[in-house]
Amino acid sequence: MHRCKEIDDVLSGTTAISCYIQGRRNKITVCNVGDSRAVLGQIQHTVNLELNYDTTDNNNSTTPHEPSPSSTYKAIPLSRDQTPYRTDERNRVLRQGARILSLDQMEGLVLYDEAETMRTMEEKEVKLGEEIEADGDPPRAWSPDGEYPGTAFTRSIGR
């Protein structure tokens, strides 16, 4: 792609995740960059404690059946997104000179108050499964000198 003159890839990059499962050691190694995510489904065995009654016998009596086991899955996060929502990632990119702003703040549609923005973001440290932004305008990492790249993730593979 870098050699193709018709494609401008100056601001290109990608996020990725890989998992290596070592069966004999019962170990999973996860590598991630950006906001790609890996989740493991873990079987959770439960026992249905309700007694089920059989009314189909000829004596019209009710005979209890044994409790039946059932299974559900629990989502186990194997990675953490690398985004400006995370305090450690936000502080890391700020130390490198980047600016953290939403697109609306960058375009001047929302008043930018750095202290207020940082305080609000500290309160919104996002955990897996939580709603990120109701209005869909996440914080982005911007170049200190221009209106680029504006990524909603703080690490990527590429230029």
N, C-alpha and C positions, 0 to 999 in steps of 0.2 A: 504494500500500500504506500510506503514511503517513496517508492520510485515512480509511482503513477502521478504524472503531472496534472491530470484532470481532477484529482482528489486533494483538497486542502486538508491535511491531517495535523496541522499545527496545534490545534486544541483538542486533538483526539486522545483518547485513553479508554481504559475499560476497567471494570471491576471483575474479580474472579474468586472462586472458592474451590478448594479440592480437599478430599477426605481420603486418607489411606487407612484401611482397616487391616490390622494385624490379627488374624483369627486365632492363632495359637497363643498369643500373649493377651488376647482379649483387650486390645488397645486400639483407639482411633486417634490418628493425628490429623489435625485440621489446620489448613493454611488459608487465610483470607485477606483480601485487599479490597477496601471500599465498602459498599453497602450490600454486598452479596451475603447470603445467609444460608447456614446449614442447620437443619433441625432433625433430631432423631426421634422416631416414634417408639416409645417404650410401652410394652403391654402391661396393663394394670389388671390383675385378676381380682375379681370381687365375687362375693357369694350373695345370691339373692336370698334374703332371709324370710321372704314372704312364703307362707305355706300355700301350695296350690292344692285344691281339693278336686278329686275325681268323683264325679256324680254319674258316671256311665255304667257303674256296676249294677247288677240285677236287683240288689237289695235296696236301692235308693239311699244307701248310706253315703256319707262323705268320708273318703279315705285320703289322709294327707300324703302328699308326695314329698320327697326329700328336697331340701333347698338345692337350687341349680347354680353352678358356677357360671360367670359371664366375664367377658373381657372388654376393656376399653383401652384406648391409647392415650398416653400423656406425652405432650411435646416437650422435648428436652433440647434447649438451645445449645449448639456446639460452637457458635461463633458470636462475636459482638460486632455490630455495624461500626464502621469507622466514618463517623459523620460529625458535623459541628454540634450536634446535640450532646455528644459526650464531652464532659468537662475536660478530660485529659487531652482529647484530640483537638478541641477548640483552643485550649491553651498552647498546644504544640504548634499549630499553624499560626496563631497570633505571634508567638515568639519568632517565627520565621518571617514576619512582616506582612502576612496576609490580612485581609479585612474580612470580618464575618458580618454579612448583611443578608436580609431576605431580598428577593427580586424587587418587591414593592419598595423597600427602603432604598435600594440601589437606583431605582427609577424615580425616586422622589415622591412617590405616591403616599408613603407613610413617613412621618417625621422620624428622623434617626437621632436617637439619644443613646450614645454608646453605653453609658452607665446603666440606663434603664434596660437596654437590650441585653447586656451581659447578666444583669440580675434576673431578668425574666428567663433567660436561657439556663441559668443555674437551677432555677426552680423546675425546668422542664427536662431534666436529665431523663432520657427515654430508655425504657427497658423493653425487652422483646415482648411483643403482644400488646403494648400500649398504643393508643391512638397518638399519632405524631402531631399533626396540625389539622384542625377542622377546616381551615381555609386553603390548605394545600400550598402554602408559601413557606417552605422550610428555610432555615438559615443556610447560607452558602459561603464557601471560601472563594474570595476574590483576590485578584492581583492587587498589590499596593498602589499600582500606577494607572490601572485602566479598568475597563468594564469587562474583564475576562479573567479566568474562565467561568466563574460562577457555578462551581460544582457543589452538589448537595452531599458529596462524600469528600473525605479528607485525604484519601490515599487512592492511587490508581496505578495501573500498569500502562506504560506508554511514554510519550515524550514529556 
